[in-house]
């Protein structure tokens, strides 16, 4: 086997391995409330912007919450504390969570 053939074969094997590795990778994220780890697609993504909680818009950092924890009444207080929101915004956060829960199902 020539040296060039060996090099070409090694490149082809590497490309096949890279494609296979990309298909197997599943991003894992942690729920804010229960601290359990889930695949990213199973979690609801929320973001804190200008001291308000909102649905993730694709830019910036985000917070993940699982389906079981989104119904927990302590989550509103925890999200407000994480985002440093005023107590008046608790109702807004609660309505947003209900809306996200309905959209997710």
C-alpha positions in Angstrom: 0.0 0.0 0.0 1.4 3.4 -1.0 1.7 6.1 1.6 -0.8 8.3 -0.2 -3.4 5.5 -0.2 -2.9 4.9 3.6 -3.4 8.7 4.3 -6.6 8.8 2.1 -8.0 5.8 3.9 -7.3 7.2 7.3 -9.1 10.5 6.3 -12.1 8.5 5.1 -12.3 6.6 8.4 -12.1 9.8 10.4 -14.9 11.4 8.4 -17.1 8.4 9.0 -16.4 8.5 12.7 -17.1 12.2 13.0 -20.5 11.8 11.3 -21.4 8.9 13.6 -20.3 10.8 16.7 -22.5 13.8 15.8 -25.5 11.6 15.5 -25.0 10.0 18.9 -24.4 13.2 20.9 -27.4 14.4 23.0 -27.0 17.6 25.0 -27.8 17.1 28.7 -29.1 20.1 30.8 -30.0 20.4 34.5 -33.4 21.5 35.8 -33.2 24.7 38.0 -35.7 23.4 40.6 -35.0 19.7 41.1 -31.4 19.7 39.8 -32.0 16.5 37.8 -30.4 16.1 34.4 -32.5 15.6 31.3 -32.0 15.7 27.5 -32.2 19.3 26.4 -35.3 18.7 24.2 -37.3 17.5 27.2 -36.9 20.7 29.2 -38.6 24.1 29.0 -36.2 27.0 28.3 -36.7 30.3 30.0 -34.6 33.5 30.0 -34.1 36.5 32.3 -33.9 39.7 30.4 -34.1 43.2 31.9 -35.2 41.8 35.2 -38.1 40.0 33.7 -38.7 36.3 33.0 -39.7 35.5 29.4 -39.6 32.6 27.0 -36.2 32.0 25.4 -35.8 34.1 22.2 -32.5 32.5 21.0 -30.0 35.1 22.3 -28.2 35.0 25.6 -28.2 32.7 28.6 -31.2 30.6 29.6 -32.7 28.6 32.5 -34.1 25.1 32.0 -37.1 23.7 33.9 -38.6 20.2 33.7 -42.3 19.5 33.2 -42.9 18.2 36.7 -41.2 21.3 38.4 -43.0 23.8 36.3 -46.1 23.0 38.3 -44.3 23.6 41.6 -45.5 26.8 43.4 -41.9 27.4 44.8 -40.6 27.8 41.3 -42.0 31.3 40.9 -40.2 32.5 43.9 -37.0 30.8 42.8 -37.2 32.3 39.3 -37.9 35.8 40.7 -34.9 35.5 43.0 -32.7 34.2 40.3 -33.7 37.2 38.0 -33.8 39.7 40.9 -37.4 40.6 40.0 -39.8 42.6 42.2 -42.5 40.8 44.1 -45.1 42.4 41.8 -43.9 40.4 38.9 -44.8 37.0 40.5 -48.2 37.0 38.8 -46.6 37.7 35.4 -44.1 34.8 36.0 -47.0 32.5 37.0 -49.0 33.3 33.9 -45.9 32.8 31.7 -45.3 29.4 33.2 -48.9 28.4 32.6 -48.6 29.5 29.0 -45.3 27.6 28.5 -46.8 24.5 30.1 -49.8 24.7 27.7 -47.5 25.2 24.7 -45.2 22.3 25.6 -48.0 19.7 25.8 
